[in-house]
Amino acid sequence: MATPHNTAEPGDIAPLVLMPGDPRRAARIAEGFLTDATLVSEVRGIGAWTGTWNGTPMSVMASGMGIASLSIYATELYRFYGVQRICRVGTCGGLSPDVDVRDVVVAASAHTNNGCASLPVPGASLSMTASFDMLRAAVDASRASGATTHVGSVFSSDFFYTTRPEVTEGLIKVGTLGVEMEAAGLYGCAMAEGKEALAVLTVSDHLTKDGTDMSAAQRETSFSSALEIAAAALTA
Ligand code: ADE
């Protein structure tokens, strides 16, 4: 049964899914990282491919930008396609002074200004938390990968262009590693559907360190360590 946003048939998508934000990055992962990947859906330019990684069936599908977009694809994958685990492989802006451009951030938890934390249970602010088993596997894989890896909280913002510097300052004070726009939504969808999720992020720019941003071309190619870590987390 196809959904409004996915024309794949049940069984066309593997239980383990890599989810970058950018559809072009999804195509590059299908071509260069998965083996024998086949295109199974392409609604609105959001391609989904299924192949294998080290012999294990694995799919890749982009989320688009922001929690609103990601939540559509992630919910449909979990609810209608039997997907068990989704690993976001994306970029984040560095917040913590301990984090540098090109480092890897594994998001154990995600703060957010999005309603996914406050709307489902009135009066409660829910914790947006990664799958422990995926997180543990990612930490183990990151030690082997040689990438400088940080494990902790990120901020999933609904706004790329922020007008409130005090928010950034407050997040840095409480030790937030980076800012991006999707992880909390993914963790919320996994929680709602009783499934698992993790976000493995490459630091593409830094909000308080000057002159270190990656170009768009570098962003596309400089995250192979994050991909290896993500695939290890999915298959753990
Ligand atoms: N993704 C990568 N860099 C980001 C930033 N500075 N803000 C939000 N999302 C990002």
Residues whose N, C-alpha, C, O or C-beta is under 5 A from the ligand:
A	BS01	ADE	T91 C92 G93 F160 V179 E180 M181 S204 D205
